[in-house]
Amino acid sequence: MCAISTNLDLDLPRFSVIVPAYRVQAFLPECLDSILSQSFTDFEVIAVDDASPDDCGKILDEYAADDGRVRVVHLPENVGLGRARNAGVEQARGDYLLFLDSDD
């Protein structure tokens, strides 16, 4: 018999969901609740606070404290949607990337 070795790390998530947030505190909890309530659980959420002037950063931190699948990146200044997504991509560990706008 031959043993097959794989390079899979079972601790890494299958999907990384990147969620940039800027001035969306009214929509953010519903967005995060929707993601986290999925029946499929092999994912991480990379939530990017794009230096939002409202309570987005605080909301994201609360979700991260409650659910280990959520990680938060706080940007020091507003860089816009594309660069905020890229900041999330840099932190992603999943095999696949998904992008979700926080007001969706």
For each residue, the residues with C-beta under 8 A, 3 or more apart:
1:
2:
3:
4:
5:
6:
7:
8: 12
9: 12
10:
11:
12: 8 9 93 94 95
13: 16 42 43 44 69 93 94 95
14: 42 43 94 95 96
15: 42 43 44 94 95 96 97 98
16: 13 43 44 45 46 88 92 93 94 96 97 98
17: 35 43 44 45 46 98 99 100
18: 46 48 85 88 89 92 97 98 99 100
19: 31 32 35 45 46 47 48 88 100 101 102
20: 48 50 81 84 85 88 101 102
21: 24 28 47 48 49 50 52 56 57 59 60 102
22: 49 50 51 52 56 78 81 84 102
23: 52 53 54 56
24: 21 27 28 31 52 54 56 102 103
25: 28 52 54 55 56 59
26:
27: 24 30 31 102 103
28: 21 24 25 31 32 56 59 60 102
29: 32 33 59
30: 27 33 34
31: 19 24 27 28 34 35 100 102 103 104
32: 19 28 29 35 36 45 47 59 60 63 70
33: 29 30 36 37
34: 30 31 37 38
35: 17 19 31 32 38 43 45 100
36: 32 33 45 63 67 69 70
37: 33 34
38: 34 35 41 43
39:
40: 43
41: 38 69
42: 13 14 15
43: 13 14 15 16 17 35 38 40 69 94 98
44: 13 15 16 17 69 70 71 92 93 94
45: 16 17 19 32 35 36 63 67 69 70 71
46: 16 17 18 19 71 73 88 91 92
47: 19 21 32 60 63 64 70 71 72 73 88
48: 18 19 20 21 72 73 75 84 85 87 88
49: 21 22 52 56 57 60 72 73 74 75
50: 20 21 22 75 78 79 80 81 84
51: 22 74 75 76 77 78 79
52: 21 22 23 24 25 49 55 56 57 78
53: 23
54: 23 24 25
55: 25 52 58 59
56: 21 22 23 24 25 28 49 52 59 60 102
57: 21 49 52 60 61 72 74
58: 55 61 62
59: 21 25 28 29 32 55 56 62 63
60: 21 28 32 47 49 56 57 63 64 70 72
61: 57 58 64 65 72
62: 58 59 65 66
63: 32 36 45 47 59 60 66 67 70
64: 47 60 61 67 70 71 72
65: 61 62
66: 62 63 70
67: 36 45 63 64 70
68:
69: 13 36 41 43 44 45
70: 32 36 44 45 47 60 63 64 66 67
71: 44 45 46 47 64 91
72: 47 48 49 57 60 61 64
73: 46 47 48 49 87 88 91
74: 49 51 57
75: 48 49 50 51 78 79 84 87
76: 51
77: 51
78: 22 50 51 52 75
79: 50 51 75 83 84 87
80: 50 83 84
81: 20 22 50 84 85 101
82: 85 86
83: 79 80 86 87
84: 20 22 48 50 75 79 80 81 87 88
85: 18 20 48 81 82 88 89 99
86: 82 83 89 90
87: 48 73 75 79 83 84 90 91
88: 16 18 19 20 46 47 48 73 84 85 91 92
89: 18 85 86 92 97
90: 86 87
91: 46 71 73 87 88
92: 16 18 44 46 88 89 97
93: 12 13 16 44
94: 12 13 14 15 16 43 44 97
95: 12 13 14 15
96: 14 15 16
97: 15 16 18 89 92 94
98: 15 16 17 18 43
99: 17 18 85
100: 17 18 19 31 35 104
101: 19 20 81 104
102: 19 20 21 22 24 27 28 31 56
103: 24 27 31
104: 31 100 101
